[in-house]
Amino acid sequence: MESTMQRPKTPESRPIFLYTPEQRVRRDSTVWTLIQGILAPLQFAAFLVSVVLVLRYLAWDIGYGAATASILVKTGFLYVIMITGAIWEKVVFGQYLFAPAFFWEDVFSFVVIALHTAYVWALITGALTPQQEMWLALAAYATYVVNAGQFLWKLRMARLQQEAANAAIGKEALA
């Protein structure tokens, strides 16, 4: 039976944290963290409104203009959050994109951006019917939901890791 005492941490058994202490300080002190924190829920609100308008158009063939405008607003938020997110990543991790801590989130973000950009291209060129445009928007939105989930999971992991680190510091202080 294994002992309930904690074994000493070897380099191989140390947990991998999302942020180093230095990165956490940079994350917490940059204005870009606040900007991301404001833009993300605004983009999500635009997404919710747009989904309703797109589904309304697909179900009842009404409100094409409103649905289109809402998709463009949502896409605008996406572009802004991607640019400011790249700046945030540069400040925190020293590179604009594909920092190891957010590599797969960044990769999937490009799929999200590609689908949203394909929608804008289709709208400008008239390459798709209005119904096809709306289905393309929904495909872009599905990838956005997955990508938002990736980022929310990382946010949760960072919080849990910080709580664990704080608890460890507290135990060391008591010892």
Buried (B, 14 or more C-beta within 10 A) or exposed (E): EEEEEEEEEEEEEEEEBBBEEEBBEBBEEBEBBEBBEEBBEEBBEBBEBBBBBBEBBBEEEEBBEBBBEBBBBBBBBBEBBBEBBBBBBBBBBEEBBBBEBBEEBBEBBBBBBEBBBBBBEBBEEEEBEBEEBBBBBBBBBEBBEEBBEBBEEBEEEBEEBBEEBEEEEEEEEEE
